[in-house]
Amino acid sequence: MVLISLTMVLILVVAAAVVAYVAFPHRGQQMPVMPWLGDAMHKTVESMPTGATPEDFYEHAETSLR
């Protein structure tokens, strides 16, 4: 029972972090209560390698398949 409770708490913390990132730093705004957390999230996202942009991803596809 304790393991399930801890897992649920971890899931809620991760979900809250995603919501906080989407609500503020992703849109270029500072988080009102914890600006250091928004800065840390922004630096983490900037340092992660990303794949091709969506425009580049579909460039090689045939027009009839779109």
SETORVO-309682 format. One record per atom (N, C-alpha, C, O): residue number from 1; residue in one letter; chain; atom name; y, z, x. Coordinates in nm, 2 decimals. Each point is the difference from the previous one (the first is absolute). Example, Ala and Ser with C-alpha at 12.3 -4.5 7.8 and 13.67 -1.06 7.14 Angstrom:
// SETORVO-309682
+-----+---------+--------+-------+--------+--------+--------+
: num : residuo : cadena : atomo :      Y :      Z :      X :
+-----+---------+--------+-------+--------+--------+--------+
:   1 :       A :      A :     N :  -0.57 :   0.78 :   1.32 :
:   1 :       A :      A :    CA :   0.12 :   0.00 :  -0.09 :
:   1 :       A :      A :     C :   0.12 :   0.00 :   0.09 :
:   1 :       A :      A :     O :   0.00 :   0.07 :   0.10 :
:   2 :       S :      A :     N :   0.11 :  -0.14 :  -0.14 :
:   2 :       S :      A :    CA :   0.11 :   0.00 :   0.09 :
:   2 :       S :      A :     C :   0.11 :   0.08 :  -0.08 :
:   2 :       S :      A :     O :   0.11 :   0.01 :   0.05 :
+-----+---------+--------+-------+--------+--------+--------+
// end
This chain:
// SETORVO-309682
+-----+---------+--------+-------+--------+--------+--------+
: num : residuo : cadena : atomo :      Y :      Z :      X :
+-----+---------+--------+-------+--------+--------+--------+
:   1 :       M :      A :     N :  -0.12 :   0.00 :   0.08 :
:   1 :       M :      A :    CA :   0.12 :   0.00 :  -0.08 :
:   1 :       M :      A :     C :   0.13 :   0.00 :   0.09 :
:   1 :       M :      A :     O :   0.10 :  -0.06 :  -0.04 :
:   2 :       V :      A :     N :  -0.11 :   0.13 :   0.15 :
:   2 :       V :      A :    CA :   0.12 :   0.01 :   0.09 :
:   2 :       V :      A :     C :   0.02 :  -0.14 :   0.06 :
:   2 :       V :      A :     O :   0.11 :  -0.04 :   0.02 :
:   3 :       L :      A :     N :  -0.22 :  -0.03 :   0.02 :
:   3 :       L :      A :    CA :   0.02 :  -0.13 :   0.06 :
:   3 :       L :      A :     C :   0.06 :  -0.10 :  -0.10 :
:   3 :       L :      A :     O :   0.09 :  -0.08 :   0.04 :
:   4 :       I :      A :     N :  -0.13 :   0.09 :  -0.16 :
:   4 :       I :      A :    CA :   0.06 :  -0.09 :  -0.11 :
:   4 :       I :      A :     C :   0.15 :   0.03 :  -0.01 :
:   4 :       I :      A :     O :   0.08 :  -0.09 :  -0.02 :
:   5 :       S :      A :     N :  -0.05 :   0.22 :   0.01 :
:   5 :       S :      A :    CA :   0.14 :   0.04 :  -0.01 :
:   5 :       S :      A :     C :   0.09 :  -0.05 :   0.12 :
:   5 :       S :      A :     O :   0.11 :  -0.05 :  -0.02 :
:   6 :       L :      A :     N :  -0.16 :   0.07 :   0.14 :
:   6 :       L :      A :    CA :   0.07 :  -0.05 :   0.12 :
:   6 :       L :      A :     C :   0.02 :  -0.15 :   0.00 :
:   6 :       L :      A :     O :   0.10 :  -0.05 :   0.04 :
:   7 :       T :      A :     N :  -0.21 :  -0.02 :  -0.08 :
:   7 :       T :      A :    CA :   0.01 :  -0.14 :  -0.01 :
:   7 :       T :      A :     C :   0.11 :  -0.05 :  -0.10 :
:   7 :       T :      A :     O :   0.07 :  -0.09 :   0.03 :
:   8 :       M :      A :     N :  -0.07 :   0.16 :  -0.14 :
:   8 :       M :      A :    CA :   0.10 :  -0.04 :  -0.11 :
:   8 :       M :      A :     C :   0.14 :   0.03 :   0.05 :
:   8 :       M :      A :     O :   0.10 :  -0.07 :  -0.02 :
:   9 :       V :      A :     N :  -0.08 :   0.18 :   0.09 :
:   9 :       V :      A :    CA :   0.13 :   0.03 :   0.06 :
:   9 :       V :      A :     C :   0.04 :  -0.10 :   0.10 :
:   9 :       V :      A :     O :   0.12 :  -0.04 :   0.00 :
:  10 :       L :      A :     N :  -0.21 :   0.00 :   0.09 :
:  10 :       L :      A :    CA :   0.03 :  -0.11 :   0.09 :
:  10 :       L :      A :     C :   0.04 :  -0.13 :  -0.06 :
:  10 :       L :      A :     O :   0.09 :  -0.07 :   0.04 :
:  11 :       I :      A :     N :  -0.16 :   0.04 :  -0.15 :
:  11 :       I :      A :    CA :   0.03 :  -0.13 :  -0.07 :
:  11 :       I :      A :     C :   0.14 :   0.01 :  -0.06 :
:  11 :       I :      A :     O :   0.07 :  -0.09 :   0.00 :
:  12 :       L :      A :     N :  -0.04 :   0.21 :  -0.06 :
:  12 :       L :      A :    CA :   0.14 :   0.02 :  -0.06 :
:  12 :       L :      A :     C :   0.11 :  -0.01 :   0.11 :
:  12 :       L :      A :     O :   0.11 :  -0.06 :  -0.03 :
:  13 :       V :      A :     N :  -0.14 :   0.11 :   0.15 :
:  13 :       V :      A :    CA :   0.10 :   0.00 :   0.11 :
:  13 :       V :      A :     C :   0.02 :  -0.15 :   0.04 :
:  13 :       V :      A :     O :   0.12 :  -0.04 :   0.02 :
:  14 :       V :      A :     N :  -0.23 :  -0.03 :   0.00 :
:  14 :       V :      A :    CA :   0.02 :  -0.14 :   0.04 :
:  14 :       V :      A :     C :   0.07 :  -0.08 :  -0.11 :
:  14 :       V :      A :     O :   0.08 :  -0.09 :   0.03 :
:  15 :       A :      A :     N :  -0.11 :   0.11 :  -0.16 :
:  15 :       A :      A :    CA :   0.06 :  -0.07 :  -0.11 :
:  15 :       A :      A :     C :   0.15 :   0.04 :   0.00 :
:  15 :       A :      A :     O :   0.09 :  -0.09 :  -0.02 :
:  16 :       A :      A :     N :  -0.05 :   0.21 :   0.04 :
:  16 :       A :      A :    CA :   0.14 :   0.04 :   0.01 :
:  16 :       A :      A :     C :   0.07 :  -0.07 :   0.11 :
:  16 :       A :      A :     O :   0.12 :  -0.04 :  -0.01 :
:  17 :       A :      A :     N :  -0.18 :   0.03 :   0.13 :
:  17 :       A :      A :    CA :   0.06 :  -0.07 :   0.11 :
:  17 :       A :      A :     C :   0.02 :  -0.15 :  -0.03 :
:  17 :       A :      A :     O :   0.11 :  -0.05 :   0.04 :
:  18 :       V :      A :     N :  -0.20 :  -0.01 :  -0.11 :
:  18 :       V :      A :    CA :   0.02 :  -0.14 :  -0.03 :
:  18 :       V :      A :     C :   0.11 :  -0.02 :  -0.10 :
:  18 :       V :      A :     O :   0.08 :  -0.09 :   0.02 :
:  19 :       V :      A :     N :  -0.07 :   0.18 :  -0.12 :
:  19 :       V :      A :    CA :   0.11 :  -0.01 :  -0.10 :
:  19 :       V :      A :     C :   0.13 :   0.03 :   0.07 :
:  19 :       V :      A :     O :   0.10 :  -0.07 :  -0.03 :
:  20 :       A :      A :     N :  -0.09 :   0.16 :   0.12 :
:  20 :       A :      A :    CA :   0.12 :   0.03 :   0.07 :
:  20 :       A :      A :     C :   0.05 :  -0.11 :   0.08 :
:  20 :       A :      A :     O :   0.11 :  -0.03 :   0.01 :
:  21 :       Y :      A :     N :  -0.21 :  -0.04 :   0.06 :
:  21 :       Y :      A :    CA :   0.04 :  -0.11 :   0.08 :
:  21 :       Y :      A :     C :   0.05 :  -0.12 :  -0.08 :
:  21 :       Y :      A :     O :   0.09 :  -0.06 :   0.04 :
:  22 :       V :      A :     N :  -0.16 :   0.03 :  -0.15 :
:  22 :       V :      A :    CA :   0.04 :  -0.11 :  -0.08 :
:  22 :       V :      A :     C :   0.13 :   0.03 :  -0.07 :
:  22 :       V :      A :     O :   0.08 :  -0.10 :  -0.02 :
:  23 :       A :      A :     N :  -0.05 :   0.22 :  -0.01 :
:  23 :       A :      A :    CA :   0.12 :   0.03 :  -0.07 :
:  23 :       A :      A :     C :   0.13 :   0.00 :   0.09 :
:  23 :       A :      A :     O :   0.10 :  -0.03 :  -0.05 :
:  24 :       F :      A :     N :  -0.12 :   0.06 :   0.18 :
:  24 :       F :      A :    CA :   0.12 :   0.01 :   0.08 :
:  24 :       F :      A :     C :   0.00 :  -0.09 :   0.12 :
:  24 :       F :      A :     O :   0.07 :  -0.10 :   0.01 :
:  25 :       P :      A :     N :  -0.15 :   0.13 :   0.10 :
:  25 :       P :      A :    CA :   0.01 :  -0.07 :   0.12 :
:  25 :       P :      A :     C :  -0.03 :  -0.15 :  -0.01 :
:  25 :       P :      A :     O :   0.06 :  -0.09 :   0.07 :
:  26 :       H :      A :     N :  -0.16 :   0.05 :  -0.16 :
:  26 :       H :      A :    CA :  -0.03 :  -0.14 :  -0.01 :
:  26 :       H :      A :     C :   0.11 :  -0.08 :  -0.05 :
:  26 :       H :      A :     O :   0.01 :  -0.12 :   0.02 :
:  27 :       R :      A :     N :   0.08 :   0.18 :  -0.10 :
:  27 :       R :      A :    CA :   0.12 :  -0.07 :  -0.05 :
:  27 :       R :      A :     C :   0.12 :   0.02 :   0.08 :
:  27 :       R :      A :     O :   0.11 :  -0.04 :  -0.03 :
:  28 :       G :      A :     N :  -0.12 :   0.11 :   0.15 :
:  28 :       G :      A :    CA :   0.11 :   0.01 :   0.09 :
:  28 :       G :      A :     C :   0.09 :   0.12 :  -0.03 :
:  28 :       G :      A :     O :   0.11 :   0.00 :   0.05 :
:  29 :       Q :      A :     N :  -0.16 :   0.09 :  -0.13 :
:  29 :       Q :      A :    CA :   0.09 :   0.12 :  -0.03 :
:  29 :       Q :      A :     C :  -0.06 :   0.12 :   0.07 :
:  29 :       Q :      A :     O :  -0.11 :   0.01 :   0.04 :
:  30 :       Q :      A :     N :   0.20 :   0.09 :  -0.02 :
:  30 :       Q :      A :    CA :  -0.04 :   0.13 :   0.06 :
:  30 :       Q :      A :     C :  -0.06 :   0.09 :  -0.11 :
:  30 :       Q :      A :     O :   0.04 :   0.00 :  -0.11 :
:  31 :       M :      A :     N :  -0.14 :   0.08 :   0.15 :
:  31 :       M :      A :    CA :  -0.06 :   0.09 :  -0.09 :
:  31 :       M :      A :     C :   0.10 :   0.12 :  -0.01 :
:  31 :       M :      A :     O :   0.05 :   0.05 :   0.10 :
:  32 :       P :      A :     N :  -0.01 :  -0.01 :  -0.22 :
:  32 :       P :      A :    CA :   0.10 :   0.10 :  -0.02 :
:  32 :       P :      A :     C :  -0.03 :   0.14 :   0.05 :
:  32 :       P :      A :     O :   0.09 :   0.07 :   0.05 :
:  33 :       V :      A :     N :  -0.21 :  -0.03 :  -0.06 :
:  33 :       V :      A :    CA :  -0.04 :   0.14 :   0.04 :
:  33 :       V :      A :     C :  -0.05 :   0.01 :   0.14 :
:  33 :       V :      A :     O :   0.04 :   0.09 :   0.07 :
:  34 :       M :      A :     N :  -0.12 :  -0.19 :  -0.03 :
:  34 :       M :      A :    CA :  -0.06 :   0.01 :   0.13 :
:  34 :       M :      A :     C :   0.02 :  -0.14 :   0.08 :
:  34 :       M :      A :     O :  -0.09 :  -0.08 :   0.00 :
:  35 :       P :      A :     N :   0.21 :   0.06 :   0.05 :
:  35 :       P :      A :    CA :   0.03 :  -0.13 :   0.07 :
:  35 :       P :      A :     C :  -0.09 :  -0.02 :   0.12 :
:  35 :       P :      A :     O :  -0.03 :  -0.11 :   0.04 :
:  36 :       W :      A :     N :  -0.01 :   0.22 :   0.03 :
:  36 :       W :      A :    CA :  -0.09 :  -0.01 :   0.11 :
:  36 :       W :      A :     C :  -0.13 :  -0.06 :  -0.03 :
:  36 :       W :      A :     O :  -0.06 :  -0.07 :   0.08 :
:  37 :       L :      A :     N :   0.01 :   0.10 :  -0.20 :
:  37 :       L :      A :    CA :  -0.13 :  -0.06 :  -0.05 :
:  37 :       L :      A :     C :   0.01 :  -0.15 :  -0.02 :
:  37 :       L :      A :     O :  -0.09 :  -0.08 :   0.03 :
:  38 :       G :      A :     N :   0.20 :   0.04 :  -0.09 :
:  38 :       G :      A :    CA :   0.03 :  -0.14 :  -0.03 :
:  38 :       G :      A :     C :   0.01 :  -0.08 :   0.13 :
:  38 :       G :      A :     O :  -0.05 :  -0.11 :   0.02 :
:  39 :       D :      A :     N :   0.12 :   0.17 :   0.08 :
:  39 :       D :      A :    CA :   0.01 :  -0.06 :   0.13 :
:  39 :       D :      A :     C :  -0.14 :  -0.01 :   0.07 :
:  39 :       D :      A :     O :  -0.02 :  -0.11 :   0.06 :
:  40 :       A :      A :     N :  -0.06 :   0.21 :  -0.07 :
:  40 :       A :      A :    CA :  -0.13 :  -0.01 :   0.06 :
:  40 :       A :      A :     C :  -0.09 :  -0.10 :  -0.07 :
:  40 :       A :      A :     O :  -0.07 :  -0.07 :   0.07 :
:  41 :       M :      A :     N :   0.08 :   0.06 :  -0.20 :
:  41 :       M :      A :    CA :  -0.08 :  -0.11 :  -0.07 :
:  41 :       M :      A :     C :   0.05 :  -0.14 :   0.04 :
:  41 :       M :      A :     O :  -0.08 :  -0.09 :   0.02 :
:  42 :       H :      A :     N :   0.21 :   0.08 :  -0.01 :
:  42 :       H :      A :    CA :   0.06 :  -0.13 :   0.04 :
:  42 :       H :      A :     C :  -0.05 :  -0.04 :   0.14 :
:  42 :       H :      A :     O :  -0.04 :  -0.12 :   0.02 :
:  43 :       K :      A :     N :   0.05 :   0.21 :   0.07 :
:  43 :       K :      A :    CA :  -0.05 :  -0.03 :   0.14 :
:  43 :       K :      A :     C :  -0.14 :  -0.03 :   0.00 :
:  43 :       K :      A :     O :  -0.05 :  -0.09 :   0.08 :
:  44 :       T :      A :     N :  -0.03 :   0.16 :  -0.15 :
:  44 :       T :      A :    CA :  -0.15 :  -0.03 :  -0.01 :
:  44 :       T :      A :     C :  -0.03 :  -0.14 :  -0.05 :
:  44 :       T :      A :     O :  -0.08 :  -0.07 :   0.06 :
:  45 :       V :      A :     N :   0.15 :   0.03 :  -0.17 :
:  45 :       V :      A :    CA :  -0.02 :  -0.13 :  -0.05 :
:  45 :       V :      A :     C :   0.04 :  -0.11 :   0.09 :
:  45 :       V :      A :     O :  -0.06 :  -0.10 :   0.01 :
:  46 :       E :      A :     N :   0.18 :   0.12 :   0.06 :
:  46 :       E :      A :    CA :   0.05 :  -0.10 :   0.09 :
:  46 :       E :      A :     C :  -0.09 :  -0.02 :   0.12 :
:  46 :       E :      A :     O :  -0.01 :  -0.11 :   0.06 :
:  47 :       S :      A :     N :  -0.06 :   0.22 :  -0.02 :
:  47 :       S :      A :    CA :  -0.09 :  -0.01 :   0.12 :
:  47 :       S :      A :     C :  -0.14 :  -0.06 :  -0.03 :
:  47 :       S :      A :     O :  -0.07 :  -0.03 :   0.09 :
:  48 :       M :      A :     N :   0.04 :   0.02 :  -0.22 :
:  48 :       M :      A :    CA :  -0.14 :  -0.05 :  -0.03 :
:  48 :       M :      A :     C :   0.00 :  -0.15 :   0.00 :
:  48 :       M :      A :     O :   0.10 :  -0.07 :  -0.04 :
:  49 :       P :      A :     N :  -0.21 :   0.01 :   0.10 :
:  49 :       P :      A :    CA :   0.00 :  -0.15 :   0.00 :
:  49 :       P :      A :     C :  -0.03 :  -0.05 :  -0.14 :
:  49 :       P :      A :     O :  -0.08 :   0.06 :  -0.07 :
:  50 :       T :      A :     N :   0.14 :  -0.17 :   0.04 :
:  50 :       T :      A :    CA :  -0.02 :  -0.06 :  -0.13 :
:  50 :       T :      A :     C :  -0.05 :  -0.14 :   0.01 :
:  50 :       T :      A :     O :   0.02 :  -0.06 :   0.11 :
:  51 :       G :      A :     N :  -0.08 :   0.01 :  -0.21 :
:  51 :       G :      A :    CA :  -0.05 :  -0.14 :   0.00 :
:  51 :       G :      A :     C :   0.11 :  -0.10 :  -0.03 :
:  51 :       G :      A :     O :   0.12 :   0.03 :   0.02 :
:  52 :       A :      A :     N :  -0.16 :  -0.14 :  -0.06 :
:  52 :       A :      A :    CA :   0.10 :  -0.11 :  -0.03 :
:  52 :       A :      A :     C :   0.07 :   0.04 :  -0.13 :
:  52 :       A :      A :     O :  -0.05 :   0.07 :  -0.09 :
:  53 :       T :      A :     N :   0.17 :  -0.12 :   0.08 :
:  53 :       T :      A :    CA :   0.08 :   0.02 :  -0.12 :
:  53 :       T :      A :     C :  -0.06 :  -0.08 :  -0.11 :
:  53 :       T :      A :     O :  -0.07 :  -0.10 :   0.02 :
:  54 :       P :      A :     N :   0.09 :   0.13 :  -0.15 :
:  54 :       P :      A :    CA :  -0.06 :  -0.07 :  -0.11 :
:  54 :       P :      A :     C :   0.04 :  -0.15 :   0.00 :
:  54 :       P :      A :     O :  -0.09 :  -0.08 :  -0.04 :
:  55 :       E :      A :     N :   0.21 :   0.05 :   0.09 :
:  55 :       E :      A :    CA :   0.04 :  -0.15 :   0.00 :
:  55 :       E :      A :     C :  -0.09 :  -0.07 :   0.10 :
:  55 :       E :      A :     O :  -0.05 :  -0.11 :  -0.02 :
:  56 :       D :      A :     N :   0.02 :   0.17 :   0.14 :
:  56 :       D :      A :    CA :  -0.08 :  -0.06 :   0.10 :
:  56 :       D :      A :     C :  -0.15 :   0.00 :  -0.04 :
:  56 :       D :      A :     O :  -0.07 :  -0.09 :   0.04 :
:  57 :       F :      A :     N :   0.03 :   0.18 :  -0.12 :
:  57 :       F :      A :    CA :  -0.14 :   0.01 :  -0.04 :
:  57 :       F :      A :     C :  -0.04 :  -0.12 :  -0.08 :
:  57 :       F :      A :     O :  -0.11 :  -0.05 :   0.02 :
:  58 :       Y :      A :     N :   0.20 :   0.00 :  -0.11 :
:  58 :       Y :      A :    CA :  -0.04 :  -0.10 :  -0.09 :
:  58 :       Y :      A :     C :   0.04 :  -0.14 :   0.05 :
:  58 :       Y :      A :     O :  -0.02 :  -0.10 :  -0.07 :
:  59 :       E :      A :     N :   0.08 :   0.09 :   0.19 :
:  59 :       E :      A :    CA :   0.05 :  -0.13 :   0.05 :
:  59 :       E :      A :     C :  -0.12 :  -0.10 :   0.02 :
:  59 :       E :      A :     O :   0.02 :  -0.12 :  -0.03 :
:  60 :       H :      A :     N :  -0.13 :   0.16 :   0.08 :
:  60 :       H :      A :    CA :  -0.11 :  -0.09 :   0.03 :
:  60 :       H :      A :     C :  -0.08 :  -0.03 :  -0.13 :
:  60 :       H :      A :     O :  -0.09 :  -0.09 :   0.01 :
:  61 :       A :      A :     N :   0.11 :   0.15 :  -0.12 :
:  61 :       A :      A :    CA :  -0.08 :  -0.03 :  -0.12 :
:  61 :       A :      A :     C :   0.05 :  -0.13 :  -0.07 :
:  61 :       A :      A :     O :   0.12 :  -0.03 :   0.01 :
:  62 :       E :      A :     N :  -0.21 :  -0.04 :  -0.07 :
:  62 :       E :      A :    CA :   0.04 :  -0.12 :  -0.07 :
:  62 :       E :      A :     C :   0.08 :   0.03 :  -0.12 :
:  62 :       E :      A :     O :  -0.02 :   0.11 :  -0.06 :
:  63 :       T :      A :     N :   0.11 :  -0.19 :   0.02 :
:  63 :       T :      A :    CA :   0.09 :   0.02 :  -0.11 :
:  63 :       T :      A :     C :  -0.08 :   0.01 :  -0.13 :
:  63 :       T :      A :     O :   0.04 :   0.07 :  -0.09 :
:  64 :       S :      A :     N :  -0.14 :  -0.15 :   0.08 :
:  64 :       S :      A :    CA :  -0.08 :   0.00 :  -0.13 :
:  64 :       S :      A :     C :  -0.07 :   0.13 :  -0.02 :
:  64 :       S :      A :     O :  -0.04 :   0.03 :  -0.11 :
:  65 :       L :      A :     N :   0.02 :   0.05 :   0.22 :
:  65 :       L :      A :    CA :  -0.08 :   0.12 :  -0.02 :
:  65 :       L :      A :     C :   0.09 :   0.12 :  -0.04 :
:  65 :       L :      A :     O :  -0.05 :   0.11 :  -0.03 :
:  66 :       R :      A :     N :   0.18 :  -0.13 :   0.04 :
:  66 :       R :      A :    CA :   0.09 :   0.11 :  -0.03 :
:  66 :       R :      A :     C :   0.01 :   0.03 :  -0.14 :
:  66 :       R :      A :     O :   0.08 :   0.09 :  -0.04 :
+-----+---------+--------+-------+--------+--------+--------+
// end
